[in-house]
C-alpha cells in the first residue's frame, strides 16, 4: 500500500508562478527518498504539501488510504500529530525549555498520559544519544545537539512518516554525519523518510532519488 500518493499536484502563487506543476508521486511504506533540485525547483513546496503544512491549488493527496483534500483543520492537525514527524533546518525548539520539555510537547498536544510520556521521551532521547542533556535548556546546546533534539521530538509520537527539510543545512560535516547515521538507522527500523537536501552526498544515502526542476519531477531513480 502506498503511504503517500500525490496525484497531479499543482501549486500556483500567481498566473505565471507555478511552485508545483502537475506532480504525481507514489511512496511506499518504509522507503527512504531524497529530493534534490535548485532553489525554487519545488522540492520544499512538495514536502510541505505532503506534510499538510500547505494545500495544493489543484490535485489530490492521499496519506495512506485517506484523501486529505478539503479536510477540516482539526482533522489535518490530528494526522500531522499522529502520522508525520517533521525535522527542519532551523530546529524550531523553545530555547527556554529543557530538552525533555521540547521532546514532550507533541505528546502533551496528543493527550498522552504522564507515565507513557516519560517512557517515550526517554526512549527517543536514547535513540539520539542525548539522555545526558535531558535537563539542559535547548538554547545551551550546540547546533548538532539541537537537531538531535528535534529528531527525538519528531519521533516521539511514533509516526510512520519522517519529513526532513535541509536538516543538515546549518551543521558542520561531523554533525551532518551523525544526523545522517540516525536517518540510516530509522530507515532500517522501517520508517518512511523523505529528505529534501541540496547536498548530493546526503541525497546519495537514500534508496530512491528524485530530482526536481521548475516545479516538476525530472528524474526518479531507485538503487
C-alpha positions in Angstrom: 0.0 0.0 0.0 1.2 3.5 -0.8 1.8 5.5 2.4 1.8 8.7 0.3 0.0 9.2 -3.1 0.3 12.5 -4.9 -2.0 12.9 -7.9 -1.4 15.8 -10.3 -0.4 18.3 -7.6 -0.3 21.9 -8.7 0.6 24.9 -6.6 0.1 28.4 -8.2 1.0 31.7 -6.5 0.2 33.8 -9.5 -0.9 33.2 -13.1 2.8 32.8 -14.2 4.2 31.3 -11.0 3.9 27.5 -10.6 5.7 26.2 -7.5 4.4 22.8 -8.5 3.3 21.8 -11.9 1.3 18.6 -12.3 3.4 16.4 -9.9 2.3 12.8 -9.3 4.3 10.6 -6.9 3.7 7.4 -5.1 5.7 6.5 -2.0 5.7 3.1 -0.4 5.9 2.4 3.3 9.5 2.1 4.5 11.0 3.9 1.6 14.0 6.3 2.1 13.7 9.1 -0.5 15.8 12.1 -1.2 14.5 15.1 -3.2 17.0 17.5 -4.7 16.9 20.5 -7.0 18.0 24.1 -7.1 16.3 26.8 -5.0 12.8 27.3 -6.5 12.6 23.9 -8.0 9.6 23.0 -5.9 11.2 20.4 -3.6 10.3 22.2 -0.3 6.8 23.0 -1.5 6.2 19.3 -2.4 7.4 18.4 1.1 5.2 21.0 2.7 2.1 19.7 0.9 2.9 16.1 1.8 3.3 17.2 5.4 -0.1 19.0 5.3 1.6 22.4 6.0 0.3 23.8 2.7 -2.6 22.9 0.5 -2.3 22.4 -3.3 -4.1 24.6 -5.7 -5.2 21.5 -7.6 -4.7 17.8 -7.4 -5.2 15.1 -4.7 -3.1 13.9 -1.8 -3.7 10.6 0.0 -2.0 9.8 3.3 -2.4 6.0 3.5 -6.0 5.5 2.2 -7.1 8.9 3.4 -7.9 11.6 0.9 -6.9 14.8 2.8 -8.4 17.2 0.2 -10.9 19.6 1.9 -10.4 18.1 5.4 -11.1 20.4 8.4 -8.1 21.9 10.1 -8.7 19.9 13.2 -8.6 16.6 11.1 -5.4 17.7 9.5 -3.9 18.6 12.9 -4.6 15.0 14.1 -2.9 13.5 11.0 0.1 15.8 11.4 0.4 15.0 15.1 0.0 11.2 14.8 1.3 10.2 11.4 4.1 12.6 10.5 7.3 13.7 12.2 8.9 17.0 11.0 12.6 17.9 11.0 13.6 21.4 9.8 16.9 23.2 9.1 16.2 25.8 11.9 15.3 23.2 14.6 12.3 25.3 15.9 12.9 24.4 19.6 11.9 26.5 22.5 15.2 27.7 23.8 13.9 28.3 27.3 12.6 24.8 27.7 14.6 21.8 28.7 15.5 19.1 26.2 12.9 16.9 27.9 10.1 19.5 27.6 10.8 20.2 24.0 10.5 16.5 23.1 7.5 16.0 25.3 5.5 18.8 23.6 3.8 16.7 20.9 2.7 14.1 23.5 1.1 16.9 25.6 -0.8 18.0 22.5 -1.9 14.4 21.8 -3.1 14.0 25.4 -0.8 11.1 26.3 -0.7 10.2 29.9 2.3 11.2 32.1 3.9 7.8 32.6 3.7 7.0 28.9 5.0 10.4 28.0 8.1 9.9 30.2 8.8 6.4 28.7 8.5 7.7 25.1 10.7 10.8 25.7 13.4 8.8 27.3 13.3 6.2 24.6 13.6 8.8 21.9 16.4 10.7 23.6 18.3 7.4 23.9 18.0 6.9 20.2 19.7 10.2 19.5 22.2 9.8 22.4 21.1 12.8 24.4 20.0 11.3 27.8 22.8 13.2 29.5 21.3 16.5 28.3 17.7 15.9 29.5 17.5 18.9 31.8 19.6 21.3 29.7 17.9 24.3 28.2 17.8 24.0 24.4 19.5 27.3 24.0 22.6 26.0 25.7 23.1 23.1 23.2 25.3 23.0 20.1 23.6 23.1 16.7 24.1 19.4 16.2 22.6 18.6 19.6 19.6 20.8 18.9 19.0 19.0 15.7 19.1 15.7 17.5 16.6 17.0 19.9 14.3 18.0 17.0 14.7 14.4 15.6 13.7 13.0 19.0 10.7 15.3 19.1 9.7 14.1 15.5 9.9 10.5 16.7 8.1 10.8 20.0 4.6 10.2 18.6 5.9 7.1 16.7 5.0 8.5 13.3 5.2 6.3 10.2 6.5 9.2 8.1 9.6 11.4 8.7 9.9 14.6 6.7 13.3 16.3 6.8 13.8 19.7 5.1 17.5 20.5 4.8 18.1 19.0 8.3 21.9 19.4 8.0 21.9 22.8 6.3 23.3 24.6 9.4 25.6 21.8 10.6 29.3 21.0 10.1 30.5 17.8 8.5 30.8 15.8 11.7 27.4 16.7 13.0 26.0 16.1 9.5 27.4 12.6 9.5 25.9 12.0 13.0 22.4 13.1 11.8 22.6 11.0 8.6 23.5 7.9 10.6 20.4 8.4 12.6 18.3 8.5 9.4 20.1 5.3 8.2 19.0 3.7 11.5 15.4 4.9 11.2 15.2 3.6 7.7 16.4 0.1 8.9 13.7 0.3 11.6 11.1 0.7 8.9 10.3 4.4 8.9 9.4 6.2 5.7 11.9 9.0 5.2 11.6 11.9 2.8 14.7 14.1 2.8 15.0 17.4 1.0 18.6 18.5 0.5 20.9 20.5 -1.6 23.7 18.0 -0.8 24.3 15.3 -3.4 26.3 13.4 -0.8 23.3 13.3 1.6 20.9 12.5 -1.3 23.0 9.5 -2.3 22.4 7.8 1.1 18.7 7.4 0.2 17.5 4.4 -1.7 15.4 6.4 -4.1 16.5 9.7 -5.5 14.1 12.3 -7.0 15.3 15.4 -8.8 13.1 18.4 -9.4 13.2 21.4 -11.7 10.7 24.2 -12.4 8.1 22.6 -10.2 8.3 19.2 -11.9 9.9 15.8 -11.2 12.6 15.3 -13.9 14.2 12.1 -12.6 13.1 9.4 -10.2 15.7 6.6 -9.7 15.9 3.7 -7.3 19.1 1.9 -6.3 
